[in-house]
Amino acid sequence: MELRHVNSFVVVAEEGSYEDAHGALAERGRTAGIRAIVPQSRPSTTIGASTARVRWVDEEPSPADSEERMVQFAELLGTAIANADGRDQLRASRARLLTEGDEARRRVVRDLHDGAQQRQVHTIITLKLALRALRAKDPDAESLVAEALDHAQQGHAELRELAHGILPSVLTHGGLKPAVDTLVARLDLPVEVDAAAERLPAAIEASAYFIVAEALTNVVKHAHAKHAAVTARVEAGTLRVQVRDDGIGGARPDGSGLVGLADRLAVLDGQLRVESPADGGTLVAAEIPIPG
């Protein structure tokens, strides 16, 4: 094997090295005896490139900046690969967000149809029967009005519950701390809350709230925990949220709920971390930068 200088690139020449290739470029390579470009680069953690030890045998000396140019080439190649990988991850994250958004809308439509909407239909029908009974001076009129009132009250409660699932009004009007306090008050589990009372951008408050809500829901359903703790503090321009429990551990970070939260945080340049060793409890931690 020998090295030649061709158009300011270092190449390796080897007879017959293009035998299995096809096309005009391969034909030119066979004619020139060129096997491949050898990047003279330092080891790179980005693409795993290693330094090639070579010997220049042509009479014409290599350019003085050959190694530097090959290093720059390798760095550009590593950046291109990293960017391509980042774009793939971004596309996958956007696809999951789109799917999650569509599913959320379908869930709202389904809940409205199966719950509050049916209550409204029953209320209307019962009120019509009550009106007919009143006109006929039927003694059942009073009980029909009472039934209609019961349907209306239950429908109102279902609408409120549905609205809480979308975005609690206490979060919108009061901020993260009162929203978390309200959420914890409904749980049959001792939860210690240490959350900052200061107001934050709406998107950050909503994301932090959903992180706490998802984590505590998992604790109640799966962790068999006796105690949990929630902290939410602003430190060095970053909101740091943690939900920790003393349950059985073993939570899967790739579960749909946690993956959805990670995607939500990625939009805000935030990060989600899950630590859940067996029999060691679970920690769900998030860091969300606050725009200056």
VOKE-258552 format. One record per residue (C-alpha): residue number from 1; residue in three letters; chain; z, x, y. Coordinates in pm, 1 decimal. Example, Ala and Ser with C-alpha at 12.3 -4.5 7.8 and 13.67 -1.06 7.14 Angstrom:
% residues 2
+--------+------+-------+----------+----------+----------+
! torvex ! kelo ! dolum !       zz !       xx !       yy !
+--------+------+-------+----------+----------+----------+
!      1 !  ALA !     A !    780.0 !   1230.0 !   -450.0 !
!      2 !  SER !     A !    714.0 !   1367.0 !   -106.0 !
+--------+------+-------+----------+----------+----------+
***
This chain:
% residues 292
+--------+------+-------+----------+----------+----------+
! torvex ! kelo ! dolum !       zz !       xx !       yy !
+--------+------+-------+----------+----------+----------+
!      1 !  MET !     A !      0.0 !      0.0 !      0.0 !
!      2 !  GLU !     A !    -82.7 !    128.4 !    346.5 !
!      3 !  LEU !     A !    -31.5 !     11.1 !    703.0 !
!      4 !  ARG !     A !   -301.7 !    -31.4 !    962.6 !
!      5 !  HIS !     A !   -304.7 !   -117.5 !   1330.6 !
!      6 !  VAL !     A !   -521.9 !   -427.5 !   1391.3 !
!      7 !  ASN !     A !   -536.1 !   -597.7 !   1732.1 !
!      8 !  SER !     A !   -186.7 !   -471.0 !   1824.8 !
!      9 !  PHE !     A !    -25.5 !   -618.4 !   1509.7 !
!     10 !  VAL !     A !    130.6 !   -428.9 !   1221.3 !
!     11 !  VAL !     A !    -37.8 !   -533.7 !    896.0 !
!     12 !  VAL !     A !     -7.2 !   -440.6 !    531.0 !
!     13 !  ALA !     A !   -331.0 !   -353.3 !    350.4 !
!     14 !  GLU !     A !   -361.4 !   -403.6 !    -21.0 !
!     15 !  GLU !     A !   -681.0 !   -436.0 !   -226.3 !
!     16 !  GLY !     A !   -744.1 !   -782.8 !   -372.2 !
!     17 !  SER !     A !   -439.3 !   -947.6 !   -215.3 !
!     18 !  TYR !     A !   -645.2 !  -1249.6 !    -94.7 !
!     19 !  GLU !     A !   -804.0 !  -1318.6 !   -433.7 !
!     20 !  ASP !     A !   -638.4 !  -1659.8 !   -479.0 !
!     21 !  ALA !     A !   -692.8 !  -1779.6 !   -120.6 !
!     22 !  HIS !     A !   -989.2 !  -1983.0 !      6.1 !
!     23 !  GLY !     A !  -1164.2 !  -2035.9 !    337.5 !
!     24 !  ALA !     A !  -1307.4 !  -1828.2 !    618.6 !
!     25 !  LEU !     A !   -971.9 !  -1673.3 !    715.4 !
!     26 !  ALA !     A !   -909.1 !  -1561.8 !    357.4 !
!     27 !  GLU !     A !  -1258.8 !  -1410.1 !    340.7 !
!     28 !  ARG !     A !  -1198.0 !  -1213.4 !    658.2 !
!     29 !  GLY !     A !   -862.6 !  -1099.8 !    518.1 !
!     30 !  ARG !     A !  -1025.4 !   -974.7 !    196.8 !
!     31 !  THR !     A !  -1290.4 !   -791.8 !    397.3 !
!     32 !  ALA !     A !  -1034.4 !   -623.5 !    621.4 !
!     33 !  GLY !     A !   -792.5 !   -556.4 !    334.7 !
!     34 !  ILE !     A !   -512.9 !   -731.0 !    525.4 !
!     35 !  ARG !     A !   -229.0 !   -876.2 !    327.4 !
!     36 !  ALA !     A !     22.5 !  -1001.4 !    587.8 !
!     37 !  ILE !     A !    185.3 !   -939.9 !    923.8 !
!     38 !  VAL !     A !    513.4 !   -752.2 !    883.7 !
!     39 !  PRO !     A !    770.6 !   -850.4 !   1148.0 !
!     40 !  GLN !     A !    981.1 !   -544.8 !   1232.5 !
!     41 !  SER !     A !   1300.4 !   -733.2 !   1310.8 !
!     42 !  ARG !     A !   1673.9 !   -701.6 !   1283.9 !
!     43 !  PRO !     A !   1861.2 !   -932.2 !   1043.0 !
!     44 !  SER !     A !   1876.1 !  -1283.3 !   1188.5 !
!     45 !  THR !     A !   2131.2 !  -1551.3 !   1098.4 !
!     46 !  THR !     A !   1884.0 !  -1813.2 !   1220.3 !
!     47 !  ILE !     A !   1597.1 !  -1744.6 !    980.6 !
!     48 !  GLY !     A !   1738.3 !  -1474.5 !    754.6 !
!     49 !  ALA !     A !   1481.0 !  -1212.7 !    850.8 !
!     50 !  SER !     A !   1543.8 !   -853.7 !    739.3 !
!     51 !  THR !     A !   1421.6 !   -520.3 !    865.7 !
!     52 !  ALA !     A !   1108.4 !   -391.7 !    694.0 !
!     53 !  ARG !     A !   1095.6 !    -15.3 !    634.0 !
!     54 !  VAL !     A !    735.8 !     95.1 !    691.3 !
!     55 !  ARG !     A !    530.8 !    412.2 !    739.0 !
!     56 !  TRP !     A !    235.8 !    436.1 !    979.7 !
!     57 !  VAL !     A !    -55.6 !    623.3 !    818.7 !
!     58 !  ASP !     A !   -349.6 !    562.9 !   1056.8 !
!     59 !  GLU !     A !   -448.5 !    830.7 !   1298.4 !
!     60 !  GLU !     A !   -402.2 !    591.1 !   1587.7 !
!     61 !  PRO !     A !    -30.4 !    570.5 !   1670.5 !
!     62 !  SER !     A !    139.8 !    232.6 !   1687.4 !
!     63 !  PRO !     A !    217.7 !     94.3 !   2033.7 !
!     64 !  ALA !     A !    551.4 !    210.5 !   2169.6 !
!     65 !  ASP !     A !    683.9 !   -143.6 !   2200.1 !
!     66 !  SER !     A !    573.7 !   -259.8 !   1851.2 !
!     67 !  GLU !     A !    924.5 !   -305.9 !   1715.5 !
!     68 !  GLU !     A !   1046.9 !   -484.0 !   2027.6 !
!     69 !  ARG !     A !    750.6 !   -720.1 !   2016.7 !
!     70 !  MET !     A !    808.2 !   -795.4 !   1649.0 !
!     71 !  VAL !     A !   1177.0 !   -866.5 !   1720.3 !
!     72 !  GLN !     A !   1075.5 !  -1108.3 !   1994.4 !
!     73 !  PHE !     A !    827.0 !  -1268.6 !   1757.5 !
!     74 !  ALA !     A !   1095.6 !  -1316.8 !   1491.1 !
!     75 !  GLU !     A !   1334.6 !  -1464.7 !   1746.2 !
!     76 !  LEU !     A !   1068.5 !  -1708.0 !   1867.3 !
!     77 !  LEU !     A !    994.8 !  -1804.3 !   1508.6 !
!     78 !  GLY !     A !   1365.7 !  -1864.7 !   1443.8 !
!     79 !  THR !     A !   1390.8 !  -2080.2 !   1756.0 !
!     80 !  ALA !     A !   1087.4 !  -2281.6 !   1647.0 !
!     81 !  ILE !     A !   1238.4 !  -2342.3 !   1302.6 !
!     82 !  ALA !     A !   1574.1 !  -2441.4 !   1452.5 !
!     83 !  ASN !     A !   1402.5 !  -2676.8 !   1698.4 !
!     84 !  ALA !     A !   1202.1 !  -2836.9 !   1418.3 !
!     85 !  ASP !     A !   1519.3 !  -2889.6 !   1216.0 !
!     86 !  GLY !     A !   1693.4 !  -3034.3 !   1521.8 !
!     87 !  ARG !     A !   1405.5 !  -3274.5 !   1581.0 !
!     88 !  ASP !     A !   1421.4 !  -3389.2 !   1217.9 !
!     89 !  GLN !     A !   1794.4 !  -3453.8 !   1249.1 !
!     90 !  LEU !     A !   1741.4 !  -3636.2 !   1579.3 !
!     91 !  ARG !     A !   1472.8 !  -3858.4 !   1428.0 !
!     92 !  ALA !     A !   1698.2 !  -3939.3 !   1131.8 !
!     93 !  SER !     A !   1988.1 !  -4016.4 !   1365.4 !
!     94 !  ARG !     A !   1771.8 !  -4244.0 !   1582.3 !
!     95 !  ALA !     A !   1643.5 !  -4421.7 !   1272.3 !
!     96 !  ARG !     A !   1999.6 !  -4486.4 !   1155.3 !
!     97 !  LEU !     A !   2099.2 !  -4613.0 !   1500.1 !
!     98 !  LEU !     A !   1799.4 !  -4846.3 !   1507.2 !
!     99 !  THR !     A !   1879.3 !  -4976.6 !   1159.1 !
!    100 !  GLU !     A !   2245.4 !  -5019.7 !   1248.3 !
!    101 !  GLY !     A !   2152.7 !  -5203.7 !   1569.1 !
!    102 !  ASP !     A !   1918.9 !  -5439.0 !   1383.3 !
!    103 !  GLU !     A !   2182.4 !  -5505.5 !   1117.8 !
!    104 !  ALA !     A !   2444.1 !  -5572.5 !   1385.2 !
!    105 !  ARG !     A !   2216.2 !  -5827.5 !   1551.5 !
!    106 !  ARG !     A !   2145.9 !  -5996.7 !   1218.7 !
!    107 !  ARG !     A !   2520.0 !  -6004.9 !   1148.1 !
!    108 !  VAL !     A !   2590.0 !  -6168.6 !   1485.3 !
!    109 !  VAL !     A !   2318.2 !  -6428.8 !   1425.4 !
!    110 !  ARG !     A !   2451.2 !  -6497.3 !   1075.4 !
!    111 !  ASP !     A !   2810.7 !  -6527.1 !   1194.6 !
!    112 !  LEU !     A !   2708.7 !  -6759.1 !   1476.7 !
!    113 !  HIS !     A !   2505.5 !  -6977.6 !   1240.9 !
!    114 !  ASP !     A !   2760.3 !  -6990.0 !    960.0 !
!    115 !  GLY !     A !   3069.0 !  -7012.4 !   1177.5 !
!    116 !  ALA !     A !   3081.9 !  -7122.4 !   1539.4 !
!    117 !  GLN !     A !   2748.6 !  -7306.6 !   1534.2 !
!    118 !  GLN !     A !   2851.9 !  -7516.4 !   1235.4 !
!    119 !  ARG !     A !   3179.1 !  -7596.3 !   1411.3 !
!    120 !  GLN !     A !   2984.5 !  -7716.1 !   1713.3 !
!    121 !  VAL !     A !   2766.4 !  -7937.4 !   1494.7 !
!    122 !  HIS !     A !   3072.7 !  -8092.5 !   1326.9 !
!    123 !  THR !     A !   3233.1 !  -8145.5 !   1667.9 !
!    124 !  ILE !     A !   2925.9 !  -8324.3 !   1804.2 !
!    125 !  ILE !     A !   2891.1 !  -8546.4 !   1496.2 !
!    126 !  THR !     A !   3260.4 !  -8634.7 !   1496.5 !
!    127 !  LEU !     A !   3256.0 !  -8715.1 !   1869.6 !
!    128 !  LYS !     A !   2957.2 !  -8946.5 !   1818.6 !
!    129 !  LEU !     A !   3145.8 !  -9124.9 !   1541.6 !
!    130 !  ALA !     A !   3452.7 !  -9145.4 !   1766.5 !
!    131 !  LEU !     A !   3242.9 !  -9288.6 !   2049.8 !
!    132 !  ARG !     A !   3097.4 !  -9550.3 !   1818.4 !
!    133 !  ALA !     A !   3444.4 !  -9635.7 !   1692.7 !
!    134 !  LEU !     A !   3579.0 !  -9669.0 !   2045.7 !
!    135 !  ARG !     A !   3299.4 !  -9906.9 !   2142.1 !
!    136 !  ALA !     A !   3369.5 ! -10112.1 !   1831.3 !
!    137 !  LYS !     A !   3745.3 ! -10091.4 !   1897.8 !
!    138 !  ASP !     A !   3782.0 !  -9933.4 !   1555.9 !
!    139 !  PRO !     A !   4138.3 !  -9807.6 !   1491.7 !
!    140 !  ASP !     A !   3990.8 !  -9487.7 !   1337.9 !
!    141 !  ALA !     A !   3866.9 !  -9376.7 !   1680.3 !
!    142 !  GLU !     A !   4182.6 !  -9182.8 !   1759.5 !
!    143 !  SER !     A !   4175.5 !  -8985.5 !   1434.1 !
!    144 !  LEU !     A !   3806.6 !  -8904.5 !   1488.9 !
!    145 !  VAL !     A !   3880.4 !  -8769.7 !   1837.1 !
!    146 !  ALA !     A !   4162.9 !  -8558.4 !   1692.8 !
!    147 !  GLU !     A !   3928.0 !  -8423.5 !   1424.9 !
!    148 !  ALA !     A !   3665.0 !  -8337.7 !   1686.0 !
!    149 !  LEU !     A !   3928.3 !  -8158.1 !   1893.1 !
!    150 !  ASP !     A !   4033.9 !  -7957.3 !   1586.7 !
!    151 !  HIS !     A !   3671.8 !  -7852.3 !   1521.4 !
!    152 !  ALA !     A !   3631.8 !  -7750.1 !   1886.1 !
!    153 !  GLN !     A !   3948.4 !  -7539.5 !   1880.4 !
!    154 !  GLN !     A !   3851.2 !  -7365.3 !   1557.6 !
!    155 !  GLY !     A !   3502.7 !  -7297.8 !   1692.6 !
!    156 !  HIS !     A !   3653.7 !  -7147.1 !   2005.3 !
!    157 !  ALA !     A !   3878.0 !  -6921.8 !   1794.8 !
!    158 !  GLU !     A !   3580.9 !  -6808.5 !   1584.2 !
!    159 !  LEU !     A !   3378.9 !  -6727.9 !   1895.7 !
!    160 !  ARG !     A !   3665.4 !  -6521.6 !   2033.6 !
!    161 !  GLU !     A !   3696.0 !  -6334.2 !   1704.6 !
!    162 !  LEU !     A !   3323.4 !  -6269.9 !   1701.8 !
!    163 !  ALA !     A !   3334.5 !  -6146.1 !   2060.2 !
!    164 !  HIS !     A !   3616.6 !  -5907.9 !   1967.2 !
!    165 !  GLY !     A !   3393.4 !  -5762.5 !   1698.2 !
!    166 !  ILE !     A !   3126.6 !  -5685.1 !   1957.4 !
!    167 !  LEU !     A !   3338.2 !  -5552.4 !   2242.3 !
!    168 !  PRO !     A !   3693.3 !  -5667.2 !   2319.6 !
!    169 !  SER !     A !   3744.6 !  -5806.6 !   2667.2 !
!    170 !  VAL !     A !   4071.2 !  -5613.2 !   2694.3 !
!    171 !  LEU !     A !   3869.6 !  -5292.4 !   2656.5 !
!    172 !  THR !     A !   3624.9 !  -5395.5 !   2927.0 !
!    173 !  HIS !     A !   3894.9 !  -5498.6 !   3173.2 !
!    174 !  GLY !     A !   4188.8 !  -5278.2 !   3078.9 !
!    175 !  GLY !     A !   4052.6 !  -4963.4 !   2919.9 !
!    176 !  LEU !     A !   4108.7 !  -4773.9 !   2596.4 !
!    177 !  LYS !     A !   4489.9 !  -4774.7 !   2578.2 !
!    178 !  PRO !     A !   4547.3 !  -5152.6 !   2604.8 !
!    179 !  ALA !     A !   4253.7 !  -5213.5 !   2370.0 !
!    180 !  VAL !     A !   4402.0 !  -4983.1 !   2105.3 !
!    181 !  ASP !     A !   4747.8 !  -5136.8 !   2157.0 !
!    182 !  THR !     A !   4600.3 !  -5484.2 !   2101.0 !
!    183 !  LEU !     A !   4414.4 !  -5367.1 !   1791.9 !
!    184 !  VAL !     A !   4725.6 !  -5205.8 !   1642.9 !
!    185 !  ALA !     A !   4938.5 !  -5513.2 !   1712.6 !
!    186 !  ARG !     A !   4722.4 !  -5716.5 !   1471.8 !
!    187 !  LEU !     A !   4764.6 !  -5470.5 !   1182.7 !
!    188 !  ASP !     A !   5021.2 !  -5498.8 !    908.2 !
!    189 !  LEU !     A !   5088.5 !  -5125.2 !    928.7 !
!    190 !  PRO !     A !   5317.3 !  -4910.5 !   1147.2 !
!    191 !  VAL !     A !   5090.4 !  -4720.3 !   1386.7 !
!    192 !  GLU !     A !   5210.5 !  -4481.4 !   1655.6 !
!    193 !  VAL !     A !   4982.9 !  -4477.8 !   1960.8 !
!    194 !  ASP !     A !   4964.0 !  -4200.7 !   2218.6 !
!    195 !  ALA !     A !   4664.8 !  -4278.8 !   2439.6 !
!    196 !  ALA !     A !   4586.4 !  -4191.6 !   2798.3 !
!    197 !  ALA !     A !   4586.4 !  -4486.4 !   3038.4 !
!    198 !  GLU !     A !   4315.1 !  -4349.1 !   3266.6 !
!    199 !  ARG !     A !   3978.7 !  -4525.0 !   3279.3 !
!    200 !  LEU !     A !   3672.5 !  -4349.4 !   3140.1 !
!    201 !  PRO !     A !   3299.0 !  -4424.4 !   3143.1 !
!    202 !  ALA !     A !   3228.0 !  -4748.6 !   2956.0 !
!    203 !  ALA !     A !   3015.8 !  -4586.3 !   2682.8 !
!    204 !  ILE !     A !   3290.0 !  -4330.5 !   2608.9 !
!    205 !  GLU !     A !   3564.8 !  -4594.5 !   2598.7 !
!    206 !  ALA !     A !   3358.3 !  -4813.7 !   2365.9 !
!    207 !  SER !     A !   3277.9 !  -4525.7 !   2129.8 !
!    208 !  ALA !     A !   3640.4 !  -4411.7 !   2120.1 !
!    209 !  TYR !     A !   3756.6 !  -4767.1 !   2051.2 !
!    210 !  PHE !     A !   3511.5 !  -4814.6 !   1763.9 !
!    211 !  ILE !     A !   3620.1 !  -4482.3 !   1614.7 !
!    212 !  VAL !     A !   3983.9 !  -4594.5 !   1615.7 !
!    213 !  ALA !     A !   3893.7 !  -4940.5 !   1486.1 !
!    214 !  GLU !     A !   3679.1 !  -4805.5 !   1199.5 !
!    215 !  ALA !     A !   3935.5 !  -4543.1 !   1102.8 !
!    216 !  LEU !     A !   4227.1 !  -4789.4 !   1102.6 !
!    217 !  THR !     A !   4022.8 !  -5045.5 !    909.5 !
!    218 !  ASN !     A !   3962.5 !  -4783.0 !    641.3 !
!    219 !  VAL !     A !   4331.1 !  -4693.4 !    641.0 !
!    220 !  VAL !     A !   4434.7 !  -5055.3 !    581.5 !
!    221 !  LYS !     A !   4167.4 !  -5119.4 !    317.4 !
!    222 !  HIS !     A !   4162.1 !  -4796.5 !    120.5 !
!    223 !  ALA !     A !   4428.9 !  -4541.3 !    211.9 !
!    224 !  HIS !     A !   4744.9 !  -4710.2 !     75.6 !
!    225 !  ALA !     A !   4918.8 !  -4548.0 !    371.2 !
!    226 !  LYS !     A !   5269.5 !  -4618.9 !    496.5 !
!    227 !  HIS !     A !   5211.1 !  -4490.4 !    848.7 !
!    228 !  ALA !     A !   4929.5 !  -4395.9 !   1084.8 !
!    229 !  ALA !     A !   4905.5 !  -4232.9 !   1425.9 !
!    230 !  VAL !     A !   4643.8 !  -4258.4 !   1699.2 !
!    231 !  THR !     A !   4606.5 !  -4010.3 !   1984.3 !
!    232 !  ALA !     A !   4350.0 !  -4015.6 !   2264.1 !
!    233 !  ARG !     A !   4382.5 !  -3749.7 !   2531.2 !
!    234 !  VAL !     A !   4155.6 !  -3595.7 !   2792.3 !
!    235 !  GLU !     A !   4166.8 !  -3216.7 !   2776.1 !
!    236 !  ALA !     A !   3938.0 !  -2979.0 !   2965.2 !
!    237 !  GLY !     A !   3681.3 !  -3246.7 !   3040.6 !
!    238 !  THR !     A !   3670.7 !  -3375.1 !   2682.0 !
!    239 !  LEU !     A !   3818.1 !  -3690.3 !   2530.8 !
!    240 !  ARG !     A !   3984.2 !  -3595.5 !   2201.7 !
!    241 !  VAL !     A !   4055.8 !  -3884.9 !   1966.5 !
!    242 !  GLN !     A !   4246.4 !  -3853.3 !   1639.3 !
!    243 !  VAL !     A !   4347.5 !  -4107.6 !   1377.6 !
!    244 !  ARG !     A !   4576.4 !  -3968.5 !   1108.2 !
!    245 !  ASP !     A !   4738.8 !  -4141.0 !    811.8 !
!    246 !  ASP !     A !   4968.2 !  -4043.7 !    522.5 !
!    247 !  GLY !     A !   4760.6 !  -4216.1 !    254.2 !
!    248 !  ILE !     A !   4592.0 !  -4099.8 !    -64.7 !
!    249 !  GLY !     A !   4302.7 !  -3917.1 !    108.7 !
!    250 !  GLY !     A !   3963.6 !  -3878.1 !    -51.5 !
!    251 !  ALA !     A !   3770.1 !  -4048.7 !    229.3 !
!    252 !  ARG !     A !   3395.1 !  -3981.5 !    223.2 !
!    253 !  PRO !     A !   3248.7 !  -3854.3 !    552.5 !
!    254 !  ASP !     A !   2904.4 !  -3975.6 !    441.8 !
!    255 !  GLY !     A !   3013.7 !  -4339.6 !    424.7 !
!    256 !  SER !     A !   2797.4 !  -4574.1 !    629.4 !
!    257 !  GLY !     A !   3071.8 !  -4652.5 !    880.2 !
!    258 !  LEU !     A !   3154.8 !  -4289.8 !    957.4 !
!    259 !  VAL !     A !   2789.2 !  -4184.8 !    962.0 !
!    260 !  GLY !     A !   2721.3 !  -4461.0 !   1213.3 !
!    261 !  LEU !     A !   3005.6 !  -4334.8 !   1430.0 !
!    262 !  ALA !     A !   2870.6 !  -3979.2 !   1410.7 !
!    263 !  ASP !     A !   2531.8 !  -4105.3 !   1528.6 !
!    264 !  ARG !     A !   2694.7 !  -4295.6 !   1814.2 !
!    265 !  LEU !     A !   2879.4 !  -3980.0 !   1919.6 !
!    266 !  ALA !     A !   2562.4 !  -3768.8 !   1896.4 !
!    267 !  VAL !     A !   2408.6 !  -3981.7 !   2171.8 !
!    268 !  LEU !     A !   2702.6 !  -3875.9 !   2392.2 !
!    269 !  ASP !     A !   2685.1 !  -3510.8 !   2278.7 !
!    270 !  GLY !     A !   3008.3 !  -3570.0 !   2089.3 !
!    271 !  GLN !     A !   3118.0 !  -3462.3 !   1743.0 !
!    272 !  LEU !     A !   3301.1 !  -3630.4 !   1455.9 !
!    273 !  ARG !     A !   3518.5 !  -3446.8 !   1203.7 !
!    274 !  VAL !     A !   3676.8 !  -3590.2 !    889.2 !
!    275 !  GLU !     A !   3943.6 !  -3411.8 !    683.0 !
!    276 !  SER !     A !   4060.3 !  -3600.5 !    376.4 !
!    277 !  PRO !     A !   4197.3 !  -3387.8 !     91.1 !
!    278 !  ALA !     A !   4316.7 !  -3567.7 !   -221.0 !
!    279 !  ASP !     A !   4675.4 !  -3689.9 !   -177.0 !
!    280 !  GLY !     A !   4681.3 !  -3527.2 !    165.1 !
!    281 !  GLY !     A !   4609.4 !  -3816.2 !    396.9 !
!    282 !  THR !     A !   4306.5 !  -3848.3 !    620.8 !
!    283 !  LEU !     A !   4226.7 !  -3719.8 !    968.4 !
!    284 !  VAL !     A !   3937.1 !  -3865.5 !   1165.4 !
!    285 !  ALA !     A !   3885.6 !  -3665.3 !   1483.8 !
!    286 !  ALA !     A !   3627.1 !  -3698.1 !   1758.5 !
!    287 !  GLU !     A !   3546.4 !  -3497.1 !   2067.9 !
!    288 !  ILE !     A !   3344.0 !  -3661.3 !   2345.8 !
!    289 !  PRO !     A !   3253.3 !  -3463.3 !   2658.8 !
!    290 !  ILE !     A !   3309.9 !  -3648.6 !   2983.8 !
!    291 !  PRO !     A !   3024.9 !  -3608.0 !   3234.4 !
!    292 !  GLY !     A !   3129.5 !  -3426.7 !   3547.1 !
+--------+------+-------+----------+----------+----------+
***
